[in-house]
Amino acid sequence: MATLKDFSVEEKLTAVLALQKIDSKIDEIKTLKGELPMEVKDLEDEIEGLQTRLNNIDAEINSINNFIEAKNNAKKEAQALIKKYEKQQDNVKNNREFEAINKEIEMQELEVRLNEKHSKDATFEQRDRMNLRVKTEEKIKDVEESLTVKRQELEKISIDTEKEEKILAEKSEGAKAKVDPRLLTAYERIRRSYRNGLAVVPILRDSCGGCFNVIPPQRQSEIRQHKKIIVCEHCGRILVDSDMNDKLNIKG
């Protein structure tokens, strides 16, 4: 049985071309899915971020509520002291005691006004946080609705293509095993260099099927002879003649 090293250049080219055609079919499926997987992930991340924001808002509201409660309690304590001091004024023995108690009453009245102001300011802040909470909840709802739609779209495409994608993935692995190791390394490197994933391309209308630069007639003749691996001088892709490309048909 022949090893990969025993294969002719034509057989090596056929093997890497077959791999390219299989991988291109896998790429077509990924293109069909488009940006959906990334969009789903982005929406999931956005919901997570919004939920974190909501939790932070709740913590802030809780802190404000505690602050308001503390200020209201402090106000009640000051008001209770005022009543206490007012009663003491009825039993004073001299002006000195009266003035001292009156000062205490004034201080507690100031304390009441100060606590009222703090409580009022905090109430406005609480209202802002509640409004922000409502808007954040609405945003989460909108994003969740978008996520549901995107997930359904992705699930439908995945169901439609899952079987074919699995078969092609297995074929790709099988095809790789038939490609000369050095040629496979070059193929994978070139494939990573281009967004369309084309590393092996045919000559189309006397031009490279990848970058569309013209291939000289002498070069085209050498490619048709299948005596050596030839790459495009402009883009570095592996070139095959159109006859070889057309004869090799890969089914999904």
Secondary structure, DSSP 8 states (H G I E B T S, - for coil): ---GGGS-HHHHHHHHHHHHHHHHHHHHHHHHHTTHHHHHHHHHHHHHHHHHHHHHHHHHHHHHHHHHHHHHHHHHHHHHHHHHHHHHHTT--SHHHHHHHHHHHHHHHHHHHHHHHHHHHHHHHHHHHHHHHHHHHHHHHHHHHHHHHHHHHHHHHHHHHHHHHHHHHHHHHHHHTTS-HHHHHHHHHHHHHSTT---EEEEETTEETTT--B--HHHHHHHHHTSS--B-TTT--EEE-HHHHHH-----
